[in-house]
Amino acid sequence: MTTSGASQFTAADSITGYLYQVRIALLLSLRRLPAGADFLVSVETLDDVTFETLGGTPQELLQTKHHRQREAMLTDASPDLWKTLRIWLEAYHAGQIVAGTALYLLTTAQSPSGSAASYLRTAGRDVEVALAALEATAQSSTNQTNASAYAVFLKTQAATLRSILNDVVVIDSSPSITALDQELRTVVFSAVERKHLESFLVRLEGWWFRRVLQQLTTSGDRILADELESQMSDLREQFKQESLPIDDDLLNFTLDEANQAAHADSPFVRQIELTKAAKTRIFAAVRDYYRAFVQRSRWIREDLLLVGELTKYERRLLEEWELAFAAMTDRCGEAATEETKERLARELLEWAEQAAPTRVQIRPRVTEPFVTRGSLHMLADKLVVGWHPEFRERLSALLKAQGAVA
């Protein structure tokens, strides 16, 4: 293997290892929720994954080790084992952890029968045998990778080693990062209908990864059990029959100049320009158009909509618009000046921005305004609806020209 090829595998393993930590932290946190006890969880702080009391006292520390090769072994001289022991011993000597803190080594590797790690499992546990095997390895092994760990181990008093190993539990042959999918599905199975499990998990993991990133970049930050429970509850509500999920990335979407420019000649933008509305309203329209387009596409792709539901929704939007448009043309009259037409058009646009979202929802509990606003702009893009009294006549030429180019 070339050096660059080897470094690519190392980078991939490192990234996979981090992702594994994050997913394991989510899985274990979800498993703890039903117990009802408050806890804090953090990733890559005192250990790979740390569970603490609300007072900040570490209760459980987890070291996670992920291997792409399922046949990987946790032998007595395994770097995974000794690196983990070194981290815990150094933390103990520094006063960062105390006796009684649960120390878990969670790995996809297997502990061979008779190995030190095998005697630190929950089943068949024998701390004295494990300690003797580790002492023999530290004294005789020539593995330079483990040299610093051996040194710390041999400098630690036997009574202290025995106390720490009493707190250590090896969980080997753990599910790989891909096998965690099924583990996560199982733990959230009762939260939503079976057909929505995948969509539910995608959104839960998306929130979790963003929250972990925030925790990693904010000093002293921890993730509260209440935060995870609240997110689970919120998502559960979104997947009920009267609701649909609204994705955080769309709520937080910021329109940039490139996206704005890409829609400069779109019919729905030209429609707003006919009204002489402020540029800020055009900006908001493009943002809502994008949000609604992407959100609706996800609902369709994930099979979250009923058959014909989107068509019925657009028909209701059209009927509401027809009433508002008819009232506007009545006020306009035949002798209206262009200035009057533009003013009334802006008022109709205001109806689409403010009144329509409260009157027409795709489902009763889907109240996020961008869904209705953006859907109306999607209809305006096809000249099905419009704001200026003469929008069809004035913009039909534009559509014909675009069709000719296409």
VMD Tcl script that draws the C-alpha trace (Angstrom):
set ca {
  {0.00 0.00 0.00}
  {1.33 3.48 -0.84}
  {1.94 6.05 1.89}
  {-0.94 8.15 0.64}
  {-3.16 5.07 0.55}
  {-2.20 4.19 4.10}
  {-2.87 7.73 5.30}
  {-6.29 7.65 3.63}
  {-7.17 4.49 5.55}
  {-5.88 6.06 8.77}
  {-8.00 9.16 8.19}
  {-11.04 7.04 7.36}
  {-10.54 4.97 10.51}
  {-10.19 8.12 12.59}
  {-13.38 9.65 11.18}
  {-15.24 6.36 11.62}
  {-14.00 6.21 15.21}
  {-15.37 9.68 15.98}
  {-18.71 8.91 14.33}
  {-18.85 5.68 16.31}
  {-18.37 7.60 19.56}
  {-21.20 9.97 18.69}
  {-23.62 7.22 17.67}
  {-22.78 5.08 20.70}
  {-23.35 8.10 22.94}
  {-26.81 8.54 21.41}
  {-27.68 4.86 21.74}
  {-26.60 4.65 25.38}
  {-28.34 7.93 26.22}
  {-31.58 6.67 24.69}
  {-31.29 3.47 26.72}
  {-30.87 5.49 29.92}
  {-33.90 7.75 29.38}
  {-36.59 5.26 30.51}
  {-34.94 5.02 33.94}
  {-36.04 8.60 34.56}
  {-32.76 9.69 36.21}
  {-31.29 13.05 35.23}
  {-27.85 12.90 33.66}
  {-25.38 14.84 31.56}
  {-23.55 13.36 28.60}
  {-20.48 14.64 26.78}
  {-18.26 13.37 23.97}
  {-14.46 13.73 23.89}
  {-14.12 15.54 27.24}
  {-12.85 13.50 30.20}
  {-13.26 10.37 28.05}
  {-14.70 9.35 24.67}
  {-18.19 9.38 26.18}
  {-18.92 10.60 29.71}
  {-22.12 10.33 31.75}
  {-22.33 12.61 34.79}
  {-24.77 13.57 37.51}
  {-26.36 17.01 37.30}
  {-23.75 18.11 39.84}
  {-21.00 17.27 37.36}
  {-19.69 14.12 39.07}
  {-18.63 11.47 36.52}
  {-20.71 8.31 36.90}
  {-19.63 6.40 33.81}
  {-16.69 6.83 31.45}
  {-16.58 5.00 28.14}
  {-13.68 4.37 25.81}
  {-14.90 3.28 22.37}
  {-12.82 1.34 19.86}
  {-14.10 0.64 16.36}
  {-12.44 -1.77 13.93}
  {-13.41 -2.30 10.31}
  {-12.14 -5.88 10.57}
  {-14.60 -7.95 12.54}
  {-11.82 -10.44 13.44}
  {-9.85 -7.83 15.45}
  {-8.75 -9.21 18.83}
  {-8.34 -7.51 22.22}
  {-5.23 -9.42 23.32}
  {-3.18 -8.81 26.47}
  {-0.81 -6.55 24.49}
  {-3.53 -4.83 22.47}
  {-2.81 -1.09 22.00}
  {-6.56 -0.43 22.38}
  {-6.55 -2.01 25.84}
  {-3.38 -0.35 27.07}
  {-4.17 3.10 25.71}
  {-7.49 2.94 27.54}
  {-5.85 1.81 30.79}
  {-3.25 4.59 30.51}
  {-5.96 7.24 30.04}
  {-7.87 6.01 33.07}
  {-4.80 5.60 35.28}
  {-3.56 9.10 34.45}
  {-7.03 10.54 35.11}
  {-7.16 8.69 38.44}
  {-3.75 9.99 39.52}
  {-4.81 13.52 38.48}
  {-7.94 13.29 40.64}
  {-10.27 13.53 37.64}
  {-11.99 10.25 38.43}
  {-12.58 8.54 41.75}
  {-13.08 4.97 42.86}
  {-16.58 3.78 42.04}
  {-16.79 5.54 38.67}
  {-17.90 2.94 36.12}
  {-15.24 2.57 33.42}
  {-16.37 0.90 30.20}
  {-14.22 -0.22 27.29}
  {-16.66 -0.72 24.44}
  {-15.08 -2.27 21.36}
  {-16.02 -4.08 18.18}
  {-12.98 -6.34 18.73}
  {-13.26 -9.71 20.47}
  {-11.53 -10.68 23.72}
  {-9.86 -14.10 23.25}
  {-10.73 -16.74 25.82}
  {-8.30 -16.57 28.75}
  {-7.17 -13.02 27.98}
  {-7.10 -10.26 30.60}
  {-9.95 -8.48 28.82}
  {-12.09 -11.61 28.87}
  {-11.85 -11.62 32.69}
  {-13.05 -8.03 32.83}
  {-16.37 -8.78 31.15}
  {-19.53 -8.90 33.23}
  {-19.83 -12.65 32.67}
  {-16.99 -14.88 33.94}
  {-15.40 -11.91 35.68}
  {-12.16 -12.39 37.68}
  {-10.27 -9.18 38.45}
  {-7.36 -11.00 40.13}
  {-6.66 -13.14 37.06}
  {-6.95 -10.07 34.82}
  {-4.54 -8.09 37.03}
  {-1.97 -10.90 37.00}
  {-2.15 -11.17 33.19}
  {-1.75 -7.41 32.76}
  {1.20 -7.27 35.17}
  {2.94 -10.09 33.29}
  {2.40 -8.31 29.98}
  {3.62 -4.94 31.27}
  {6.79 -6.56 32.63}
  {7.63 -8.71 29.61}
  {6.16 -7.12 26.48}
  {8.47 -5.29 24.06}
  {5.60 -3.49 22.30}
  {6.88 0.09 22.01}
  {3.40 1.42 21.21}
  {2.36 0.51 24.74}
  {5.59 1.60 26.49}
  {4.11 4.70 28.15}
  {1.06 2.74 29.31}
  {3.25 -0.03 30.74}
  {5.29 2.56 32.65}
  {2.21 4.17 34.24}
  {0.78 0.75 35.07}
  {3.97 -0.52 36.76}
  {4.35 2.68 38.80}
  {0.83 2.31 40.20}
  {0.42 0.42 43.46}
  {-1.24 -2.99 43.25}
  {-4.07 -1.93 45.58}
  {-4.85 1.04 43.34}
  {-4.74 -1.13 40.21}
  {-7.08 -3.60 41.85}
  {-9.48 -0.80 42.82}
  {-9.51 0.64 39.29}
  {-9.91 -2.74 37.59}
  {-12.88 -3.43 39.86}
  {-14.56 -0.49 38.10}
  {-13.53 -1.58 34.58}
  {-15.98 -3.50 32.39}
  {-15.01 -4.71 28.92}
  {-17.88 -4.85 26.43}
  {-16.39 -6.61 23.43}
  {-17.85 -7.77 20.11}
  {-20.04 -4.65 20.15}
  {-22.03 -3.76 17.03}
  {-20.13 -1.93 14.30}
  {-21.04 1.59 13.25}
  {-23.33 0.25 10.52}
  {-24.87 -2.38 12.80}
  {-25.82 0.42 15.18}
  {-28.62 1.29 12.76}
  {-30.64 -1.69 13.94}
  {-29.77 -1.03 17.59}
  {-31.05 2.53 17.27}
  {-34.19 1.41 15.44}
  {-34.91 -1.00 18.27}
  {-34.55 1.58 21.01}
  {-36.88 4.11 19.29}
  {-39.26 1.50 17.87}
  {-42.18 2.52 20.07}
  {-41.78 6.25 19.32}
  {-43.30 6.22 15.81}
  {-45.04 3.99 13.32}
  {-42.76 1.36 11.83}
  {-42.92 2.95 8.36}
  {-41.56 6.23 9.76}
  {-38.65 4.77 11.76}
  {-35.99 5.64 9.19}
  {-37.17 9.23 8.76}
  {-37.48 9.64 12.54}
  {-33.92 8.39 13.11}
  {-32.45 10.57 10.36}
  {-33.83 13.65 12.09}
  {-32.94 12.51 15.60}
  {-29.35 11.73 14.60}
  {-29.11 14.99 12.67}
  {-30.08 16.91 15.80}
  {-27.72 14.81 17.94}
  {-24.72 15.39 15.67}
  {-25.37 19.14 15.65}
  {-25.75 19.16 19.44}
  {-22.53 17.19 19.94}
  {-20.70 19.62 17.63}
  {-21.99 22.50 19.76}
  {-20.84 20.68 22.91}
  {-17.39 20.09 21.43}
  {-16.95 23.75 20.50}
  {-18.36 25.26 23.72}
  {-16.19 25.03 26.81}
  {-17.87 23.25 29.71}
  {-20.98 22.37 27.71}
  {-22.82 19.13 28.40}
  {-25.93 17.60 26.86}
  {-28.80 17.28 29.31}
  {-31.01 14.22 29.41}
  {-33.93 16.66 29.29}
  {-32.70 18.00 25.93}
  {-32.73 14.55 24.37}
  {-36.09 13.72 25.91}
  {-37.54 17.01 24.64}
  {-36.23 16.38 21.13}
  {-37.68 12.87 21.13}
  {-41.04 14.26 22.25}
  {-40.98 17.00 19.60}
  {-40.14 14.55 16.81}
  {-42.78 12.11 18.04}
  {-45.39 14.86 17.71}
  {-44.18 15.73 14.20}
  {-44.76 12.17 13.00}
  {-48.34 11.94 14.23}
  {-51.17 11.75 11.70}
  {-52.05 15.45 11.97}
  {-48.47 16.64 11.56}
  {-45.35 16.37 9.39}
  {-41.69 16.87 10.30}
  {-40.21 20.32 9.76}
  {-36.45 20.02 9.44}
  {-34.11 22.19 11.50}
  {-31.68 22.79 8.65}
  {-34.47 24.49 6.69}
  {-35.61 26.55 9.66}
  {-32.01 27.71 10.04}
  {-31.41 28.14 6.29}
  {-29.78 31.43 5.34}
  {-30.19 32.63 1.77}
  {-26.92 33.64 0.15}
  {-26.29 35.81 -2.88}
  {-25.74 32.81 -5.16}
  {-29.17 31.35 -4.38}
  {-30.76 34.77 -4.70}
  {-29.13 35.35 -8.09}
  {-30.14 31.89 -9.33}
  {-33.82 32.86 -8.98}
  {-33.53 36.41 -10.32}
  {-35.40 35.55 -13.54}
  {-37.86 33.07 -12.02}
  {-41.51 33.87 -12.74}
  {-42.40 34.02 -9.04}
  {-39.72 36.69 -8.53}
  {-40.93 38.63 -11.57}
  {-44.42 38.45 -10.10}
  {-43.28 40.27 -6.98}
  {-41.36 42.80 -9.05}
  {-44.63 43.68 -10.81}
  {-46.00 44.84 -7.45}
  {-43.02 47.17 -6.84}
  {-42.59 45.52 -3.42}
  {-39.38 46.07 -1.45}
  {-36.38 43.89 -2.22}
  {-36.55 42.43 1.27}
  {-39.86 40.81 0.35}
  {-38.29 39.28 -2.76}
  {-35.46 37.98 -0.58}
  {-37.97 36.43 1.85}
  {-39.96 34.91 -1.03}
  {-36.89 33.18 -2.49}
  {-35.99 31.84 0.95}
  {-39.51 30.49 1.55}
  {-39.67 29.05 -1.97}
  {-36.43 27.14 -1.36}
  {-37.51 25.93 2.08}
  {-40.91 24.72 0.89}
  {-39.49 23.09 -2.24}
  {-36.89 21.11 -0.29}
  {-39.21 20.20 2.59}
  {-41.96 19.00 0.26}
  {-39.42 17.00 -1.74}
  {-38.27 15.26 1.43}
  {-41.82 14.42 2.45}
  {-42.40 12.89 -0.98}
  {-39.08 11.03 -1.06}
  {-39.62 9.59 2.43}
  {-43.22 8.62 1.64}
  {-44.62 10.74 4.47}
  {-47.56 12.12 2.47}
  {-50.85 10.42 1.73}
  {-51.82 9.70 -1.86}
  {-53.02 12.93 -3.47}
  {-52.41 14.96 -0.31}
  {-50.17 17.54 -1.96}
  {-52.62 18.00 -4.85}
  {-55.49 18.57 -2.41}
  {-53.39 21.06 -0.46}
  {-52.57 23.07 -3.57}
  {-56.23 23.02 -4.59}
  {-57.17 24.54 -1.22}
  {-54.46 27.17 -1.62}
  {-55.78 27.98 -5.09}
  {-59.36 28.34 -3.85}
  {-58.30 30.69 -1.05}
  {-56.22 32.72 -3.48}
  {-59.11 32.94 -5.97}
  {-61.32 34.54 -3.32}
  {-58.61 37.00 -2.29}
  {-57.74 37.80 -5.93}
  {-61.39 38.36 -6.85}
  {-61.82 40.75 -3.91}
  {-58.71 42.62 -5.03}
  {-59.89 42.98 -8.64}
  {-63.28 44.24 -7.38}
  {-61.52 46.97 -5.42}
  {-59.33 47.74 -8.41}
  {-62.09 48.46 -10.94}
  {-61.58 49.05 -14.65}
  {-60.27 52.61 -14.42}
  {-57.56 51.98 -11.84}
  {-54.20 53.62 -12.36}
  {-51.02 51.56 -12.46}
  {-50.11 52.94 -9.06}
  {-53.40 51.63 -7.64}
  {-52.90 48.23 -9.25}
  {-49.43 47.96 -7.74}
  {-50.67 48.98 -4.30}
  {-53.48 46.40 -4.37}
  {-51.02 43.79 -5.66}
  {-48.76 44.46 -2.67}
  {-51.75 44.02 -0.37}
  {-52.53 40.65 -1.98}
  {-48.89 39.64 -1.57}
  {-49.22 40.60 2.09}
  {-52.21 38.25 2.32}
  {-49.97 35.44 1.02}
  {-47.24 36.34 3.50}
  {-49.34 36.78 6.64}
  {-52.97 35.64 6.39}
  {-52.72 32.55 4.17}
  {-50.30 30.62 6.46}
  {-52.83 30.84 9.30}
  {-55.76 29.74 7.11}
  {-54.40 26.90 4.98}
  {-52.10 24.18 6.32}
  {-51.26 20.91 4.63}
  {-52.11 19.26 7.96}
  {-53.65 20.85 11.07}
  {-50.42 20.84 13.10}
  {-48.07 21.88 10.31}
  {-48.09 25.56 11.19}
  {-44.64 26.64 10.00}
  {-45.44 29.64 7.72}
  {-42.79 28.91 5.08}
  {-44.70 25.82 3.94}
  {-47.72 27.89 2.84}
  {-45.76 30.91 1.67}
  {-43.31 28.82 -0.32}
  {-46.09 26.67 -1.80}
  {-47.89 29.79 -3.01}
  {-44.68 31.03 -4.61}
  {-44.31 27.64 -6.29}
  {-47.78 28.10 -7.77}
  {-46.88 31.67 -8.72}
  {-43.84 30.31 -10.52}
  {-46.23 28.45 -12.84}
  {-48.55 31.47 -13.11}
  {-51.32 29.49 -11.45}
  {-51.62 32.31 -8.92}
  {-50.35 35.88 -8.94}
  {-50.51 39.25 -7.22}
  {-50.83 41.94 -9.90}
  {-54.31 42.18 -11.49}
  {-52.73 41.61 -14.93}
  {-50.01 39.13 -13.94}
  {-50.89 36.53 -16.59}
  {-50.91 38.94 -19.50}
  {-47.68 40.60 -18.44}
  {-45.70 37.47 -17.67}
  {-46.99 34.96 -20.24}
  {-44.47 36.26 -22.75}
  {-41.68 35.55 -20.29}
  {-42.77 31.94 -19.87}
  {-43.02 31.47 -23.63}
  {-39.51 32.82 -24.08}
  {-38.17 30.52 -21.38}
  {-39.94 27.58 -22.98}
  {-38.36 28.38 -26.32}
  {-34.90 28.48 -24.76}
  {-35.51 25.21 -22.93}
}
mol new
graphics top color blue
foreach p $ca { graphics top sphere $p radius 0.5 }
foreach p [lrange $ca 0 end-1] q [lrange $ca 1 end] { graphics top cylinder $p $q radius 0.2 }
display resetview
